[in-house]
Amino acid sequence: MSKSTSNQNKEPNKTENISPYNKNRIIAFRVLSIIFSVILIVLAELLLRLFGYGYNLKLFTESNRDENCWEMSRYASYKYFTDEENITLGYIEPFKKQKEEDTYRIFVLGESTTIGFPYEHNGSFHRWLKYRLMFTFPEKNFEIINLSLTAVNSYTIYDFAREIVKYEPDAVLIYVGHNEYYGALGVGSTSNLGVNPVIVRSILKLRNLRLYQLLNNAIIKIRKKASDKDTEISEGLMISMPADKEIHYGSRKYKLGIEQFQNNMDKACKLISEKNIPVFFSNVVSNEKDLPPFISDTTNFMNSAYFQYTLASKMYKDGKYEKAKQFYIKAKELDMLRFRAPEAINDIILEISDKYPGVCYVDSKSLFEKNSPHGIIGNETLLEHVHPNLFGYAILSDAFYESMREHSLISNDWGTAMSFEELLDQMPVTIIDSMLGEYTISFMRNHWPFTSNPVPTESLIKKDTELEKITHELFFREITWNIAMDRLREIYISSGNFEENLKISEAFALEYPSIEQNYKSAAALCLRLNNRGKAIFYISKGFRLNPNFKAARQLSKLCLDEDDPFKAIEYLNYMSQNSGTGSNLSSIIMIVEEIITLKSKMINNQDNIDILNKIALNYLRVGNLISSKKYISAALKIDPGNKKAMQILYEINRISEEHKN
């Protein structure tokens, strides 16, 4: 082909003949088009907000209970689910906008185990932890705010982490890892936005826009109309959330789930620790022994989850426990329905904890193993695949508690720590809370993937006794938890069971810590049971909310009864400064101050009868027979013939008789 022919066939450049003036006009037109489009988008966004369309997806909103507090927004979870029908709600635990000096604030991040499923209210590990910390450090005010949500994963944890650092936390507790595949935004979930963390996090930011919410809702409605599938949400998230029910060990999707977890949690822990906020990051536990694989590979039987589980069960029966544990774990790893975290998740948790100096590793798994026969985790501590029973939640709280003590969080002195045995005995989880948890698990296990032959729901829940009737009504949301507790209280009052009645009052105090009456009710029952120490605790909590002369007088007397003049003097001084009748308490204050001085002298002189007598006499002078008798008994034990002590004892007995008459 000749050169001339080639030039004739050459495609002419359309812009070659455009004048510079026209080129500038085209560029200006394009720029104006972009600006106009942005203006339209901004106007649309403003109009949607003006007319109240969509949701504010911020983590916190002003509390409905107290305008001076923040609380978790009920819309906070909407950002992470592609289908609103799957959206889950968390705890509503208000905390002060202006953090008070005596307050220790802890945020808790996680998923359904962290929220305490299936035990509502005080069954969660964070409530076990709070109860124990309250009595370990009675002078502290603990705000432990649980921000966990069912069916979320590390994307939500990272997103929440970016928010909570602005709210002055003293520590952050994290328990997460089971939902990387089927939780919201998981790689095998129906609420999936892709596998690239950068893209997913960018979309999460866009979801704050009302215009995005409008377009997304429109797409969802179109899909629903086009789909014949009608998921029964009432059957549970375990049915509705999984999209890919067969994720092979070592497959690309398997690895993506692990990479997703590592990427998000590394960023979250780095972000929090860089703010010098201690992070307590726990490994996760799964049922190894008492849960057969959900879905096993049928193409390679010898290397299938079912075969490994069968081998493990045989070895366990034969007493070969170490080998059995290895095969149980291998069976869990090969289970293709990935509701249990792979071991790689726990490896990452340890790796991240070692990487950042502000991240403390919490080895909950080891503590569960110590409380499991032969170190193999099963139904002794777990209800099904991953959720603990009440004893398990107590263990989980113990793991965090001991880790916090080990790292001297809150204080270097944990000398008055409540023991684990005391926690198990005193924790205010009621029989209704326990039964409700059992009913919830029975309901869940009556559906896929636990069974393919469900029985009628009503047959799972008995209604023979009054307790069963209350739990039945609570389970089906016919009554509220508050009403259920009030009816349970009536049962205990009629039977004279003050110990269990006290647990209900304590449960209300944990659930609603800003209501003074809850502390008064608990304190009254403590006094009825002659538990002055716990009565002081609850009255002082009420006094903190509402300082008043009457409570101060009661506290000063009880503190003197408990031989705690150091604390009594605080309340006596308050009474002196706030006496509406002009009462002169100076003489009593002087006597109590003298008791404090004498007690300090006793530290290195425990057997000094003269000091013992003086303390006893001073207690008698302020009308406190209990502590006076305590010191006189100590003096007479050293010297039974001591005349001064005998005179004081006589006076104590005389006054006691007068009071009786």
Buried (B, 14 or more C-beta within 10 A) or exposed (E): EEEEEEEEEEEEEEEEEEEEEEEEEEEEEEEEEEEEEEEEEEEBBEEBBEEEBBBEBEBBBBBEEBEEBBBBBBBBBBBBBBBEEBBBBBBBBBBBBEBEEEBBBBBBBBBBBBBBBBBBBBBBBBBBBBBBBBBBBBEEBBBBBBBBBBBBBBBBBBBBBBBBBEBBBBBBBBBBBBBBBBBBBBBBBBBBBEBEBEEBBEBBEEBBBBBBBBEBEEEBEEEEEEEEEEBEEEBBBBBBBBBBBBBBBEEEBBEBBBBBBBBBBBBBBBBBBEBEBBBBBBBBBBBBBBBBBBBBBEEEEEEBBBBBBBBBBEBBEEEBBEBBBBBBBBBBBBBBBBBBBBBBBBEBBEEBBEEBEBBBBBBBBEBBBEBBEBBBBBBBBBBBBBBBBBEBBBBBBBBBBBBBBEEEBBEEEBEEBBEBEEBBEBBBBBBBBBBBBBBBBBBBBBBBBBEEEBEEBEEBBBEEEEBBBBBBBBBEEEBEBEEBBBBBBEBBEEEEEBEBBBBBBBBBBBBBBBBBEBBBBBBBBBBEBEBBEBBBBBBBBBBBBEEBBEBBBBBBBBBBBBBBBEBBBBBBBBBBEEBEEEEEBEEBBEBBBBBBEBBEEBEEEEEBBEBBBBBBBBBBBBEBBBBBBBBBBBBBEEBEEBEBBBEBBEBBEEBEEEEEE
